[in-house]
């Protein structure tokens, strides 16, 4: 179960201040229907992170242990640096939330698209390459996303502004840097 908790904590910290958290705020303010929004987040995250962890597991199987160790360690250090850059919602995510197919579908599509190439997806790919079992990586990263985005949806933009995002990004970056160093030095 240690894989599940490492994946959950790593992605939860990386998600704070991320564009998908900002998307949660936008969707909550726009639709004011938390259950379909949370359901859309869950489905999109499960699909996206299952694919990312599977890709990571596949890549991990192809690489020798030495190459895998260096690749994962350096990738974690790069994710640590990337975590320090604040995210903003892009136009594709904003357009996806305006479609007329219902709150659930709009959320699922917007979240899936917003997660493509996002630091939490990259972190999931890295965790999938390094940790086993696969289901715990997917469950942990999904729980991490929900741990951050569900309160964001329920509490809304008014309360979310009180979260010290710079401190949170710094702590997340430190966690990824420590994990990267641990992988490289073990």
Secondary structure, DSSP 8 states (H G I E B T S, - for coil): -HHHHHHHHHHHHHHTT-HHHHHHHHHHHHH--HHHHHHHHHHHHHHHHHHHHHHHHHHHHHS-HHHHHHHHHHHHHHHHHHHTS-----HHHHHHHT-SS-HHHHHHHHHHHHHTT-HHHHHHHHHHHH-S-HHHHHHHHHHHHHHHHHHHHHHHHHHHTTS-HHHHHHHHHHHHHHHHHHHHH-
